[in-house]
Amino acid sequence: MSENQSSLKKFYFGFFIAAAFLAGGVSYYASSHPDGLEKVAEDKGFLETAKDSAVANSPLADYGVAGLDNERLSVGLSGLIGVAITALVGVLLFNLLKKKS
């Protein structure tokens, strides 16, 4: 393995650790205020007409893991799962593109 590849792997590993820390630990402290679209719907009076998403009952709906009563753990675990899935999809796509070129 070349020195450049080693540096790149260290960078990716560091980036993954930072993302995992933010998603798993800091995400619990994110704002609980509504996002922009929800705020406008609330201000204009049509928020109550909103329908649930097709994935509203999924295991990771509402930034938490279904079935976990501890909110902090639920939000943190949901963030970690999201980071892991995103990293996995990214690695698979990069490897697929690398093989084609």
N, C-alpha and C positions, 0 to 999 in steps of 0.2 A: 504494500500500500504506500503510495507516495505521500510526501509531507502535506501536499495540497489537499488530498483526499482526507487525511487525518484531521486537518484543520476544519474542513467542511463538516465532517462528522461531529466534531466537538461543537461547532456552531449550531448545527441542527439539534444536538442533544441539549445544549444550553437553552435554545429557543423553546424546545419541548418542555423542559423543566419550568421555565418562566411561565409559559402558557398554562401548564398544569397547576402551578401555584396560584396564578390569578383566577383561573376557572374554579379550582377546588377550594381555595381559601378565602379569596377576596370577594368573589361573586356574591356571597351572602350579604355583604354590606352595600351592594348596588342599590340605587334609588328604587324605592317602592312606589314612587309617583308614576302615574300613567304616562305612556309614551305619547308622542305628538299626535298621532292619529286618534288614539283613545281620548286624549284631552280635547281635541276639536269636536269629536262626537259627543262628548260630555257637555261641552260649552254650547253646542248648537242644539242639544236636546234629542239626539237620535241614538244615543248609546244603548238604550234599552231595546232597540230593534235589532241589535247585532245578534247573529247566530253563532253557535259554537262551530269551531273548525271541525273538519272531518277526522282530525287526529286528536281531538280534545281529550279523549280517554286513553291515549297512548301512554306507555310506561314513563315517558319523560315529559309529559305535558306540564305546562306552567312552571318551567324551570326547576322541576323537582322529580324525584323518583317515587313513583306510585307505591304505596304500601309502607313507606318509612314515616314514622311519626315524628322523628326528630328533624325539624325544619332545616337546621344548619347542616346536618349530615346529608339530608335529601338534596339540598341545593348544591352542596359541594360535590357529592357523588355524581349528580347530573352533569355538572360542569366537567368533571374528569372524564366521564363517559363521552361527552361531546368532543373534548380535545382528542381522546384516543381514537374515536371514529374518524374525525377529520384528518388526523395524522395518518391513519391507515389508508384512507382513500387517497390522500396525497401521495404517499409512498407507492401505492399500486399504480396510480396514474403516471407518475414520473418514471417508474420502471417500464411501464408499457410504452411510453413515448421514447425512452432511451433505446429500447430494443428495436423500434421502428427506424431510428436514424442511424 
